[in-house]
Amino acid sequence: MKTHSTFPIHPLLLAVIVAAGLFTALGTAYAVSRNAAKGEVMGRVEVDGTQLGGLSREEAINEVLSIEDRYLTRPAVFTVGGADVTIDPPEAGLDLDEEAIVDNAMKVGREGNAAFQFLWWLGHIFDSADVELIGSTAPEALSDLFDEWDATVIGRPASPGAIVLNGDAPHPVYPTPGTGVDREASAEIIERRLLSAAAAPTGLPTSPIAPTLTDADIDDALHEAEQLLSGPITLLYDGKEAVFTPAQLREAFLSQTIDEGVPRIVNSFDPEVVNRHINPIRAEYEAPPVDARFVVSGDSITIERGDRGTRIDQAETAEALAQAGRAGDRVGSLPLVKDADPDVTAEHLESLGIKHLVSSFTTYHSCCKSRVVNIQNMADTIDGHIVIAGEEFSINDFVGPRTGKKGYLPAGTIVSGELTNTVGGGVSQFATTFYNAVFWAGLEDVDHKPHSYYFIRYPEGIEATVNWRAPDLVFRNNTDHAVMIDTQHTGTSITVRLFGDNDGRILKGEQSNGRTHLTVVDEGGPDALHVEAVVSDRFAFRDPGAPRLKASPDITDPEERVETQSERTGWSVTVTRYVRRGGTQLVEKRKWTVRYRPRFAVYEVHPCLADDAAPDCVLPSTTTTAPPAPPAPPTPTQPKTTTTTQPDTTAATQPATTTTQPTTTTTTQPKTTTTSQPQTTAATQPATTTTTQPGAAGAGGG
């Protein structure tokens, strides 16, 4: 009988073998996991409770955009001076930085050396890593809110002191302290609160506001004001007298409290009011100069020369009155300028280098709606403005708030994802038209934001929206010549034309019937900038969220609902713009992603079925009937094939990703590029639903 010898394994060796096997298994699992996660968020990474692990970058961005949608529709309550105030996040300009958030998510588990990355993976096999939200608010928007709260909520504004006219005499208003929102601290608290899930009201600090002027400063200013208004003032010229009566001086009197820099009160006379009192005597003294001006006729621009003249300068006259009023005899000289140049000379206009039409773009709209009034109002405000070389132009800075006093009317605007009437709605159609003129002229895009929803009347991806104060549309004139903005409108269209110097190259475009049409009227010379744009196929489709149910006092039947906003799928496209000098030398390549949000449906329903219905709301029937399920969102179609049409009308079919642009082949004949836009597919509504579509609008005014 044979016996076999056995060799017992030392426990330490066994432990080493087991550990080595476990380490090998973990290492293999780690390698497989890392390889599978290439181009994806690693492991278990969450943002605001939403799992991003295993998602591609674009998928992760879409998830963050869904998070932003939730945050934008969640008002926040704050306490100011013992009173509650509510902020809608869009009102504060809340904007999540989805790119930065996903950048941080992609870094998780990939930072440090290999050993550190392995240990991180090992520690997060069953545990999640949280990535913070990154976002910002708009300082200008918060400043407006703080001003409103100081005046209407706290109601204890500081008075810096002033001189006011009460009847025929000036009177002092002495400085008094006040209380206002601590702006710097409150801005940080609001931004932090809007980026958190907190629900309870958050207190905002206030701080005392001390006046910068003293009672003695006010007394000195009062003495000067009394002296300025103590009697008539006479201005002399060539033996003639121009006498300003005490009543005229009181009407023109202007006292301004300056609290920036060196605090002071400045007493003076208003040049505009002084000018009105000069008008009756102008014929005795002057032959006013005539300004030179640009004259646009069709697509041509010329300079009409001005004339010299003799004129009374209103600003200098106002200053002469103030100087004479401080003097003992109250007599001064009337500032008359002989052989005066006009304010705008032909030489100045020639130096701007505006030679020809560079680009124009037209979009179309239905006639006779409130939004059309707003579009035309904004166009008329900007018409004729000249942007000098190197200067930036901002629509918001130039136009200012859209108010009823300026002639703006309530019209459709996207607010928190819903189409709502606000004063000035609809002006985003002007913004898109303006943006396309800038885009195809090759000018520098400083700041623009596409609509949150896509509208077929705009070129997909190449469009912009504006609102007061944000978003804005800003471009820089990065050429060596000035650019003049010329606007034209009809009852159904708006056109923006840019005149400047692009070495003779002229491009015209329009968006009509869901298609972008671009025509190169003149190829221009060797230094002309040629613009090419490539818009990708749609990708990263996103389904809309749950519909919103809003109470309607007119609906008494629980089975009835009225659709006021239809569902629509969201998607993304990338836009790449190439700018080439002479059509060959690349001077700019810029690529960005435009993400159109999915649009949820909105239904008006019985008040007891609304999202904000009271828990004790009783339906007219004992049986509670939920509203019918919303229809499936329409499936968006891909952009159609781009067709380039030569002057002989022979069509050449381009691939779907081919540009929405003019051809850049040098030729003396005009070329036309036609870009088709996708058609909107209508969803079939259930029989129990009444559809009431609002007028289309973009974020900040459609």
DRENKOLMI-730133 format. One line per 8 residues: their letters; for each residue x, y, z of C-alpha. Coordinates in steps of 0.001 Angstrom, whole numbers, padded with zeros to 6 digits. Example, Ala and Ser with C-alpha at 12.3 -4.5 7.8 and 13.67 -1.06 7.14 Angstrom:
BEGIN
as = 012300 -004500 007800  013670 -001060 007140
//
This chain:
BEGIN
mkthstfp = 000000 000000 000000  001473 003253 -001095  001331 006305 000996  001403 009891 -000383  003143 012679 001400  001284 015974 001897  002868 019366 002392  000790 021683 004555
ihplllav = 000507 025269 003235  001634 027841 005658  -001286 030139 006637  000715 033203 005668  001394 031804 002204  -002283 030926 001839  -003237 034468 002740  -000809 035810 000159
ivaaglft = -002229 033500 -002537  -005809 034487 -001708  -004923 038165 -001606  -003105 037877 -004909  -006092 036169 -006485  -008474 038763 -005090  -006228 041577 -006241  -006001 040021 -009703
algtayav = -009769 039673 -009883  -010285 043262 -008724  -007629 044499 -011112  -009273 042675 -013989  -012682 044081 -013012  -011169 047553 -012714  -009536 047285 -016146  -012769 046084 -017722
srnaakge = -014687 048881 -015987  -012215 051542 -017121  -012221 050248 -020674  -016024 050181 -020782  -016207 053709 -019368  -014100 055356 -022086  -015864 058544 -023072  -018400 058031 -020263
vmgrvevd = -018864 059208 -016697  -017140 056734 -014366  -018806 054545 -011771  -021622 055857 -009630  -021571 059639 -010040  -024640 061671 -009133  -025731 065277 -009630  -028660 066411 -007505
gtqlggls = -029763 062795 -007065  -029563 062042 -010794  -027239 059180 -011752  -024724 060125 -014468  -022468 057062 -014209  -022203 055171 -017496  -023524 058065 -019582  -021717 059664 -022496
reeainev = -020874 063344 -022266  -023857 064422 -024352  -026204 062115 -022439  -024904 063542 -019161  -025423 067106 -020421  -029012 066248 -021295  -029565 064944 -017761  -028142 068176 -016320
lsiedryl = -030419 070184 -018617  -033364 068248 -017173  -032146 069192 -013710  -031973 072827 -014822  -035550 072605 -016076  -036647 071577 -012580  -034700 074346 -010907  -035989 077022 -013300
trpavftv = -039591 076189 -012449  -039100 076213 -008665  -039666 079643 -007077  -037662 080503 -003979  -038921 082477 -000985  -036708 084934 000881  -037287 087193 003857  -036314 090843 003532
ggadvtid = -036886 093216 006415  -039446 090858 007964  -041458 090443 004732  -041467 087474 002359  -040493 087988 -001267  -040553 085371 -004020  -038053 085018 -006850  -038733 083029 -010001
ppeagldl = -035295 081672 -011004  -035511 083027 -014585  -036225 086452 -013089  -032840 086278 -011353  -031141 085023 -014526  -030358 081587 -013070  -028252 079562 -015498  -026650 076189 -014803
deeaivdn = -023243 075670 -016373  -023965 072195 -017734  -020597 072006 -019509  -018645 072653 -016295  -020840 070268 -014263  -020293 067427 -016730  -016580 068289 -016956  -016352 067718 -013195
amkvgreg = -018380 064514 -013469  -016048 063207 -016188  -013026 063931 -013953  -014339 061836 -011067  -012222 058675 -010792  -009797 059889 -013452  -007654 062267 -011387  -004376 061374 -009671
naafqflw = -002044 058501 -010432  -003112 054976 -011367  -003050 053740 -007774  -005234 056617 -006598  -007713 055996 -009415  -007878 052288 -008525  -008486 053054 -004860  -011239 055505 -005807
wlghifds = -012914 052867 -007968  -012615 050320 -005190  -014208 052689 -002689  -017121 053542 -004969  -018200 050103 -006187  -021295 050404 -004019  -021115 054072 -003116  -021962 057184 -005152
adveligs = -019868 060292 -005618  -021782 063573 -005636  -020912 066392 -008042  -022068 069872 -007069  -024244 072039 -009244  -022443 074979 -010819  -024439 077973 -011953  -024838 081702 -011729
tapealsd = -027353 084511 -011541  -027363 087746 -013549  -025998 090676 -011487  -028065 093202 -013454  -031271 091270 -012824  -030550 091023 -009082  -029739 094741 -008941  -033190 095510 -010327
lfdewdat = -034781 093263 -007689  -032775 094903 -004908  -033853 098361 -006082  -037488 097245 -006022  -037190 095695 -002557  -035430 098759 -001139  -038275 100970 -002325  -041355 098796 -001797
vigrpasp = -040488 096100 000758  -038090 097757 003182  -039429 101227 002453  -036708 103095 004333  -034480 104425 001569  -031660 106777 002442  -031878 110342 001215  -028539 111678 000016
gaivlngd = -029824 115233 000202  -030926 117527 -002592  -032079 120966 -003688  -035646 121087 -004972  -037841 123855 -006336  -040931 124418 -004259  -042965 127110 -005925  -040666 129933 -006983
aphpvypt = -037824 129250 -004560  -035288 126474 -004032  -035548 124475 -000814  -033179 122078 000932  -033708 118356 001481  -031256 117370 004192  -029577 113928 004155  -031124 111104 006183
pgtgvdre = -029865 107553 006781  -031818 104549 005540  -031841 100776 005239  -031333 098640 002165  -030530 095116 001060  -026924 094125 001693  -026338 093563 -001994  -023082 091657 -002067
asaeiier = -024061 089228 000698  -027627 088831 -000587  -026464 088081 -004131  -024338 085212 -002813  -027193 083885 -000651  -029699 084020 -003519  -027381 082228 -005926  -026568 079566 -003340
rllsaaaa = -030261 079126 -002469  -031380 078842 -006102  -028756 076126 -006610  -029916 074114 -003592  -032942 072008 -002741  -033843 074083 000323  -037531 074886 000657  -037810 077079 003764
ptglptsp = -037682 080884 003376  -034134 082204 003514  -033330 085470 005243  -031466 088177 003363  -029379 090664 005322  -029989 094388 005292  -027534 097109 006162  -027741 100764 007119
iaptltda = -027114 103248 004353  -025360 106378 005509  -025600 109541 003401  -022341 110862 002014  -023277 114562 002061  -023654 116709 005173  -026165 119403 006117  -023439 121991 005472
diddalhe = -023047 120693 001895  -026770 121171 001342  -026683 124699 002764  -023844 125683 000412  -025739 124276 -002578  -028909 126112 -001464  -027072 129429 -001334  -025748 128901 -004872
aeqllsgp = -029198 127937 -006185  -030766 131066 -004685  -028100 133161 -006370  -028657 131519 -009780  -032395 132235 -009603  -032294 135658 -007960  -033142 137633 -011112  -032992 137777 -014920
itllydgk = -029783 136962 -016780  -028706 138814 -019928  -026490 137323 -022633  -024990 139732 -025174  -023871 139278 -028795  -022917 141985 -031306  -024925 144672 -029526  -028000 142462 -029134
eavftpaq = -029400 141227 -025845  -030968 137855 -025078  -032738 138154 -021712  -033751 135042 -019749  -036496 135805 -017224  -036634 134373 -013688  -039540 132139 -014759  -037485 130749 -017670
lreaflsq = -034508 130217 -015376  -036627 128332 -012842  -037990 126101 -015600  -034463 125308 -016799  -032967 124957 -013306  -031357 121569 -012738  -029920 120302 -009448  -028239 116907 -009385
tidegvpr = -026967 115007 -006357  -023796 113114 -007284  -022956 110332 -004816  -020254 108597 -006884  -016633 109698 -006774  -016574 112988 -004885  -020101 113457 -003421  -021534 116834 -004358
ivnsfdpe = -024565 118750 -005580  -024269 120299 -009035  -026587 123216 -009814  -026938 124128 -013475  -029405 124828 -016260  -030792 122078 -018481  -029522 122556 -022076  -032695 120995 -023508
vvnrhinp = -034931 123483 -021696  -032583 126366 -022510  -032799 125330 -026147  -036568 125760 -026106  -036167 129334 -024915  -033503 130012 -027561  -035732 128848 -030411  -037803 132068 -030665
iraeyeap = -034657 134163 -031152  -032695 131780 -033391  -033871 133477 -036585  -032220 136719 -035419  -028848 135109 -034891  -028276 131908 -036822  -028460 129902 -039998  -028165 126384 -038586
pvdarfvv = -025664 123959 -040108  -026985 120864 -041876  -025498 117490 -040935  -024095 115189 -043569  -025847 111832 -043677  -025832 108424 -045260  -028536 107844 -047859  -029604 104270 -048571
sgdsitie = -031269 103619 -051899  -031966 099986 -052637  -028716 098165 -051886  -026563 101257 -052441  -025320 103697 -049817  -024029 107211 -050510  -023108 110279 -048469  -025146 113456 -048715
rgdrgtri = -022931 116379 -047764  -023981 118861 -045109  -023627 122657 -044950  -021888 125015 -042581  -023845 127645 -040762  -024113 129997 -037808  -025630 128536 -034697  -026211 129051 -031008
dqaetaea = -024749 126180 -029020  -027343 125134 -026440  -024904 123405 -024072  -022544 126384 -024094  -025519 128721 -023610  -026620 126773 -020507  -023081 127021 -019107  -022921 130759 -019938
laqagrag = -026155 131285 -017978  -024725 129482 -014939  -021526 131537 -015047  -023435 134797 -015402  -025808 133791 -012592  -022866 133385 -010227  -021469 136800 -011237  -022532 140029 -009601
drvgslpl = -023885 141827 -012687  -025687 138714 -014083  -024466 139476 -017622  -022624 137145 -019993  -021965 136452 -023677  -024261 134522 -026008  -022106 131693 -027469  -022717 132107 -031180
vkdadpdv = -020518 130114 -033560  -020053 131546 -037081  -019203 129365 -040062  -019858 126408 -037805  -019339 122911 -039066  -022314 120612 -038714  -022159 118060 -035936  -021681 115387 -038616
taehlesl = -019472 116221 -041574  -019072 114387 -044875  -015379 113952 -044089  -016262 112149 -040868  -018672 109823 -042639  -016115 109099 -045350  -013531 108198 -042707  -015825 105464 -041375
gikhlvss = -015215 103396 -044513  -018830 102351 -045074  -018907 101507 -048779  -021485 098850 -049608  -024079 096375 -048387  -022282 093493 -046663  -025137 091263 -045560  -028884 091214 -045114
fttyhscc = -031316 088747 -043622  -035110 088536 -043631  -037569 086493 -041597  -041335 086379 -041938  -044286 086477 -039555  -048048 086684 -039519  -049601 090096 -039884  -051189 092377 -037399
ksrvvniq = -050253 090832 -034044  -048937 092528 -030908  -045560 090819 -031339  -045217 092480 -034757  -045587 095910 -033135  -042780 094980 -030742  -040536 093657 -033527  -040973 096837 -035559
nmadtidg = -040512 099045 -032495  -037131 097486 -031725  -036128 097628 -035391  -036953 101350 -035612  -034963 102054 -032430  -031801 100456 -033809  -032207 101633 -037422  -029338 103818 -038640
hiviagee = -027003 103153 -035701  -023313 103038 -036592  -020915 100638 -034855  -017381 101920 -035258  -014417 099595 -035849  -013519 097632 -032718  -016720 098596 -030894  -019189 096169 -029317
fsindfvg = -022928 096517 -029835  -025447 095130 -027331  -029158 095064 -028130  -030111 095309 -024450  -027720 098172 -023699  -028879 100121 -026751  -032633 099502 -026585  -033067 099335 -022820
prtgkkgy = -036151 097945 -021048  -039156 097157 -023194  -042000 099119 -021585  -045500 100234 -022413  -044327 103857 -022432  -042009 102982 -025301  -044869 101459 -027254  -044247 097785 -026493
lpagtivs = -047265 095491 -026106  -047871 092206 -024260  -047022 089211 -026477  -045767 085645 -026222  -042602 084923 -024233  -041212 081675 -022845  -041230 081976 -019046  -040238 078882 -017039
geltntvg = -040971 076705 -020039  -044426 078124 -020784  -045598 080601 -023383  -046778 083639 -021459  -047685 087158 -022510  -045179 089761 -021301  -044608 093340 -022411  -042162 093269 -025311
ggvsqfat = -042727 089628 -026240  -041859 088597 -029774  -038704 090702 -030177  -036585 087574 -030370  -037617 087355 -034012  -035805 090634 -034513  -032861 089220 -032537  -032659 086131 -034759
tfynavfw = -032871 088235 -037924  -030202 090582 -036555  -027996 087657 -035505  -028098 086082 -038953  -027074 089361 -040590  -024118 089528 -038177  -023324 085812 -038551  -023135 085842 -042359
agledvdh = -021201 089134 -042406  -018357 087375 -040564  -018534 089712 -037567  -017437 088540 -034123  -020091 086798 -032030  -019483 088022 -028468  -022635 086745 -026780  -025793 085087 -027994
kphsyyfi = -028212 082462 -026725  -030457 080323 -028929  -034117 079811 -028106  -034890 077120 -025544  -037488 075698 -027968  -037095 075400 -031722  -039377 077395 -034032  -039471 076633 -037727
rypegiea = -039463 080312 -038691  -035806 080481 -037548  -032715 078795 -039053  -032041 075730 -036908  -029003 076323 -034695  -028252 079747 -036201  -030645 081904 -034188  -030836 083967 -031010
tvnwrapd = -033207 085190 -028329  -033159 088294 -026121  -034902 089422 -022967  -034413 092256 -020507  -031846 091994 -018898  -030734 088567 -020023  -030155 086915 -022403  -028520 089564 -024564
lvfrnntd = -027164 089647 -028108  -023742 091257 -028485  -021397 091428 -031453  -018088 093184 -031984  -017190 094980 -035180  -013880 093204 -035713  -013258 094861 -039085  -011233 097962 -039901
havmidtq = -014349 099850 -040977  -017572 101012 -039351  -020814 099089 -039773  -024193 100777 -040200  -027333 098915 -039155  -030282 099416 -041480  -033669 097876 -040675  -036733 097491 -042864
htgtsitv = -040120 095963 -042169  -043435 095214 -043785  -046630 093874 -042282  -045281 090323 -042619  -041473 090561 -042608  -038474 092055 -040847  -035109 092665 -042532  -031762 093659 -041032
rlfgdndg = -029049 094944 -043369  -025438 095711 -042473  -023470 098230 -044533  -019679 098360 -044234  -016725 097166 -046285  -016110 093472 -047013  -014090 094121 -050163  -017238 094221 -052249
rilkgeqs = -018755 090905 -051144  -022542 091016 -050720  -024669 088232 -049238  -028438 088155 -048810  -030396 085574 -046828  -033896 084793 -045689  -035787 082146 -043758  -039094 081235 -045388
ngrthltv = -041291 078148 -045410  -038929 076385 -043032  -035904 076852 -045325  -032852 079088 -045226  -032036 080694 -048579  -028665 082418 -049058  -027601 084285 -052169  -024135 085659 -052875
vdeggpda = -024884 088752 -054945  -021210 089640 -055397  -018218 087440 -054563  -016060 090460 -053720  -012307 090834 -053911  -009384 088825 -052491  -009730 090303 -048981  -013435 089550 -048636
lhveavvs = -014505 087333 -045732  -016455 084249 -046826  -018620 082587 -044195  -019492 078903 -044246  -021677 077114 -041697  -022280 073416 -041094  -025273 072348 -039024  -025195 068697 -037949
drfafrdp = -028008 066191 -037988  -030124 066157 -034866  -028966 063975 -031983  -029484 063445 -028247  -033265 063448 -028473  -035090 064144 -025217  -038681 063370 -024331  -040795 066017 -022606
gaprlkas = -041617 065775 -018935  -045017 065319 -017377  -047703 067754 -018528  -048708 070668 -016319  -052317 070878 -015238  -053633 074380 -014579  -056916 075296 -012976  -059555 076929 -015169
pditdpee = -062672 078404 -013538  -064475 077917 -016861  -064111 074126 -016761  -066751 072343 -014645  -066551 068882 -016192  -063730 066739 -014735  -063512 064938 -018091  -062736 068134 -019987
rvetqser = -059313 069646 -020561  -057991 072315 -022891  -054471 072083 -024281  -052762 075468 -024235  -049272 074174 -025010  -048469 071023 -026969  -045683 068532 -026334  -042554 068478 -028421
tgwsvtvt = -039418 066375 -028311  -036106 068123 -027664  -032799 067529 -029451  -029347 068944 -030076  -027365 070070 -033102  -023831 071316 -033505  -023046 074443 -035494  -019605 075048 -036982
ryvrrggt = -018792 078422 -038521  -015805 078892 -040816  -014636 082354 -041853  -012128 082444 -044702  -010443 085450 -046254  -010782 085311 -049994  -012612 082011 -049557  -009368 080094 -048818
qlvekrkw = -007396 081482 -045842  -009038 080269 -042616  -009301 083108 -040084  -011894 081571 -037754  -013309 078145 -036962  -015810 078015 -034148  -018034 075133 -033090  -020814 075034 -030506
tvryrprf = -023741 072845 -029516  -027305 074129 -029555  -029651 072181 -027298  -033382 072579 -027830  -035336 071577 -024770  -038299 069222 -024936  -041554 071093 -024426  -044041 069745 -021930
avyevhpc = -047767 069996 -022537  -049965 072382 -020552  -053650 071659 -020009  -056382 073715 -018407  -058494 071390 -016264  -061104 071393 -013521  -059620 073283 -010506  -059664 070104 -008378
laddaapd = -057430 068312 -010897  -054827 071083 -011197  -051272 070537 -009998  -051774 073103 -007224  -055275 071955 -006226  -056099 072115 -002540  -056134 068683 -000841  -059746 069177 000279
cvlpsttt = -061005 070244 -003160  -064184 068299 -003963  -065093 067265 -007501  -068725 067644 -008572  -068956 063849 -008871  -068120 061277 -006224  -065895 059551 -008762  -062558 061217 -009302
tappappa = -061592 061111 -012934  -058011 061802 -013868  -057481 063726 -017073  -056763 061592 -020124  -053148 060713 -020753  -051380 063217 -022991  -050647 062208 -026563  -047240 060884 -027494
pptptqpk = -044863 063673 -028538  -044275 064033 -032265  -041135 062498 -033655  -039033 065306 -035122  -037754 064824 -038613  -034139 065219 -039578  -033183 068308 -041558  -033729 067796 -045250
tttttqpd = -030999 067646 -047830  -029281 070932 -048627  -029591 072006 -052238  -027166 074381 -053916  -028671 076118 -056921  -026439 077701 -059537  -027677 080563 -061728  -028609 078069 -064489
ttaatqpa = -031058 076488 -061965  -029353 073068 -062104  -029663 071471 -058623  -026784 069666 -056928  -027748 067477 -054008  -025545 067828 -050899  -025328 065424 -047923  -027490 066169 -044889
ttttqptt = -024615 067659 -042901  -023636 070044 -045651  -023676 073699 -044827  -026407 076259 -044781  -024219 078690 -046652  -023356 080284 -049958  -020899 078486 -052190  -017413 079938 -052079
ttttqpkt = -016342 079210 -055648  -015121 082420 -057262  -017493 083580 -059965  -019035 086768 -061207  -022472 085173 -061294  -024726 085143 -058237  -025021 081828 -056430  -027864 080692 -054255
tttsqpqt = -027804 078119 -051457  -031062 076742 -050169  -031139 074989 -046818  -034205 073035 -045869  -035429 073064 -042299  -037357 070225 -040733  -041099 070439 -040766  -042948 070260 -037489
taatqpat = -045063 067122 -037114  -048410 067623 -035453  -049427 065196 -032709  -052858 063617 -032853  -054976 064871 -029954  -057493 062666 -028130  -061120 063383 -028807  -061691 064803 -025337
ttttqpga = -059017 067477 -025680  -059546 070980 -027010  -056335 072395 -028474  -055667 076102 -028151  -052204 076815 -029507  -050621 080056 -028329  -048707 082255 -030696  -045170 081001 -031099
agaggg = -042620 082764 -028953  -039019 082383 -027996  -037363 082684 -024618  -037392 086364 -023959  -039863 087201 -026633  -040057 084640 -029452
//
